Amino acid sequence: MSTTAVGQQNQQQEQQQSQQQRGAENGVQLQLVQPLNSDNNNIQVVCRFRPMNDMEKTQSEKPIVEFGENQNCTIKTRRSVHNFTFDRIFNSETRQEDIFNVVGKPVVEDVCKGYNGTIFAYGQTGSGKTFTMMGAGDSILGYSEHPEFKGVIPRSIDYLFRYLESNSEIKFAVSMCFVEIYMERIKDLLDPSKKNLKIEKREPRGIIVSGAREERVTSAREIYQLLKIGASNRAIAATKMNEESSRSHTILIVMVSQKNITTSETKFGKLILVDLAGSEKVKKTGASGSTLEEAKQINKSLSALGMVITALTDGNSKHVPYRDSKLTRLLQDSLGGNSRTTLVINCSFSSFNEEETLSTLRFGERAKKIKNKAKVNRELTAKELKQMLEKAKEEVNELRDIITGLRNKQIEESRKFDEELLENSHIKQEIEVVTKEKEKLKEIIEEMNEITVKQSTKTSRHRSISISSSQKLFNPRRLSMFVSRSATLFESGGDSPMSACTANDTSEAIFDQTGSETSSIGDDEGTDYAELFEKMEVEREKTESKNKALQSQVSSLTADNFDIEQKNKELKEQVRILEEINKEMEQEHIRMQEELLLKQKSLDSLEEDLKKSKKNETKWKKETMELSEVFNKTVQSKVRESVRNQNSLSGNNKVVEMLTLEIKALTSQVSFFDVATRSAFREKFGTLAYSISKSGVVKPEEIFPINNTGAASPNSKERVFTINSSLKQ
Ligand SMILES: Nc1ncnc2c1ncn2[C@@H]1O[C@H](COP(=O)(O)OP(=O)(O)OP(=O)(O)O)[C@@H](O)[C@H]1O
């Protein structure tokens, strides 16, 4: 912003007026000046075109913008045509006042209702951001004082105080911080020794500049004085494009705390007003040396702003890179957070800047899609806190019951589990016993099998032998031979028919063999092997089926065990989570109790104050009454005196004037009283004023300019009557 003298301002005013005229001549209509819809949670984007500057005019540059009817415009560059629509589009003739009415007013009103509000201006260097935000003013002041050229910031400040003061129901406190982001460092413009401040999130205020000087202010004028101090600490440089280019992002933060005296509701609103540094093409601006370095840093933070907007609007990004620059971190609440935000994009009208204008308009188009989540920053009342505490207590109790239930369930389950384990161990023992029995049986079976195999071999051999022997023996011819030989041998003194047979015939040997084998079988006579074998088979099958049943029992028990263990684990986890929740709730409970205690304390102290003021009130009332008694007597005696002197009251201007002066003096004495006492006082003396007014010399309003006197009330009328009659006496 140039160091303007009033002369320059007048020149600009003239320029603006002639442009307005030309605009009208060209048929360019002023855009609607309806305030923006503040209930909309989308970021509101308005676009403002500045008139062509001297350089653009001397280079015979042409306008590239055509305005449509529905807040849209067409940009016709040398190569292409582009259409854009915004919430509002302002042409170069739009007045500063209209911009404020559309942009500033609704945001300021929102802040007074307890919302956070942000207005920030974006655009290429020299496009009119400072003109829009601060106005065309004195760079020594930092803002414009000229009524015509005042920007959004001074107008918002004026309006804020007007708005707050108009509401007698609220008590408010306003404070402000004024910082700039220069070369990625936050500098306190109210205390330039603080050059690298940090950004923090601290509830209920949200994002704040930690350590920045915060000044309490009670009027717009005080803010202006601080802005003046801040302006003298700002970083500004001349570039080819702008005589006084802002080389930093300037941020004014105004905080408004308010309390409704009727409802005790406490609210907090934060107004952030940002004049961004301009994006620039270093070639065009002719930046070099430190200005070039500044330009790089400016472009870097603006591209971080662009990245944040992309992340917020492309629908794919999970992460929004707010922390990539100081600017985006500071504007975190304003972009996609708890804020009602309006972006003003400033553009040039001329073909000289067509690329930059297109890029600015595209930036605005993307920002339009950002959705914020604005809410009223309200502090809870003691009553609400109490209710919340009660609710939290109930929840804690419910959770406690659940935990106790779960614990009991867990105890029950683990008892069951132990029982089952015990049962399992019995079964295991049984299984062991059965397994041992099985082993034994196996051994027996094997032994028996061996014997059976042996026996069956023998049996089969014996059978074959006996079959062949019997075949031999029972052959009638051989049998008769055998019998006769035996008899002969026996008769000749032989040993036996058997030996005779052995000696003479192979059949004897066979017979012997058969006989001995038969006798060896005869040793085991009485044993029924088949039966034994069958029994064993039955026994084995029984054991096997018992075994199988046991095994299936074991496997089902093992599965059950697993389930129980699993269940037990889950239960333990549930109990752990619930215990954690319980802990958190208990902590919350403690925190709320502490908060409640604090509230209670402040309520107690308020009550104490109230008691004191009531005491004082009674005292004052008494004093007032006494005073009024004395006063009444004096006045009455004076009036009587004048009546006695047979002067008509209406004719005695001097007496009335004197009385009036006395009443005024008394009224001013009681001006520090509270409302009730004052009105009691007025009612009392209003009567008198009424009677004086009857004289036609002085009107009651002149005596009691704030009130209509008590004359209108029946009470007062009665008293007037009394006084009048007492005067007549
Ligand atoms: N709408 C407008 N009507 C008349 N003059 C304007 C308008 N907008 C800007 N100007 C003038 O244009 C010049 C540059 O404007 P300004 O300093 O506001 O730009 P800027 O965007 O803040 O630039 P930078 O980013 O370099 O700080 C100033 O002299 C200003 O008075």
PDBQT file of the ligand as one rigid body, heavy atoms in Angstrom, charges set to zero:
ROOT
HETATM    1  N1  LIG A 801     -10.708  -2.374  -6.240  1.00  0.00    +0.000 N 
HETATM    2  C1  LIG A 801      -9.753  -1.450  -6.349  1.00  0.00    +0.000 A 
HETATM    3  N2  LIG A 801     -10.059  -0.206  -6.703  1.00  0.00    +0.000 NA
HETATM    4  C2  LIG A 801      -9.105   0.747  -6.821  1.00  0.00    +0.000 A 
HETATM    5  N3  LIG A 801      -7.798   0.518  -6.592  1.00  0.00    +0.000 NA
HETATM    6  C3  LIG A 801      -7.418  -0.700  -6.249  1.00  0.00    +0.000 A 
HETATM    7  C4  LIG A 801      -8.381  -1.760  -6.093  1.00  0.00    +0.000 A 
HETATM    8  N4  LIG A 801      -7.727  -2.857  -5.742  1.00  0.00    +0.000 NA
HETATM    9  C5  LIG A 801      -6.415  -2.512  -5.645  1.00  0.00    +0.000 A 
HETATM   10  N5  LIG A 801      -6.243  -1.253  -5.946  1.00  0.00    +0.000 N 
HETATM   11  C6  LIG A 801      -4.958  -0.536  -5.970  1.00  0.00    +0.000 C 
HETATM   12  O1  LIG A 801      -4.003  -1.409  -6.547  1.00  0.00    +0.000 OA
HETATM   13  C7  LIG A 801      -2.759  -1.324  -5.879  1.00  0.00    +0.000 C 
HETATM   14  C8  LIG A 801      -2.324  -2.714  -5.385  1.00  0.00    +0.000 C 
HETATM   15  O2  LIG A 801      -3.271  -3.170  -4.462  1.00  0.00    +0.000 OA
HETATM   16  P1  LIG A 801      -2.883  -3.902  -3.121  1.00  0.00    +0.000 P 
HETATM   17  O3  LIG A 801      -1.688  -3.321  -2.487  1.00  0.00    +0.000 OA
HETATM   18  O4  LIG A 801      -4.095  -3.996  -2.313  1.00  0.00    +0.000 OA
HETATM   19  O5  LIG A 801      -2.503  -5.313  -3.719  1.00  0.00    +0.000 OA
HETATM   20  P2  LIG A 801      -2.074  -6.626  -2.954  1.00  0.00    +0.000 P 
HETATM   21  O6  LIG A 801      -2.816  -7.723  -3.583  1.00  0.00    +0.000 OA
HETATM   22  O7  LIG A 801      -2.258  -6.434  -1.508  1.00  0.00    +0.000 OA
HETATM   23  O8  LIG A 801      -0.556  -6.737  -3.322  1.00  0.00    +0.000 OA
HETATM   24  P3  LIG A 801       0.634  -7.526  -2.581  1.00  0.00    +0.000 P 
HETATM   25  O9  LIG A 801       0.283  -8.955  -2.591  1.00  0.00    +0.000 OA
HETATM   26  O10 LIG A 801       1.823  -7.233  -3.383  1.00  0.00    +0.000 OA
HETATM   27  O11 LIG A 801       0.703  -6.957  -1.207  1.00  0.00    +0.000 OA
HETATM   28  C9  LIG A 801      -2.950  -0.355  -4.762  1.00  0.00    +0.000 C 
HETATM   29  O12 LIG A 801      -2.463   0.906  -5.126  1.00  0.00    +0.000 OA
HETATM   30  C10 LIG A 801      -4.443  -0.286  -4.570  1.00  0.00    +0.000 C 
HETATM   31  O13 LIG A 801      -4.862   0.970  -4.077  1.00  0.00    +0.000 OA
ENDROOT
TORSDOF 0
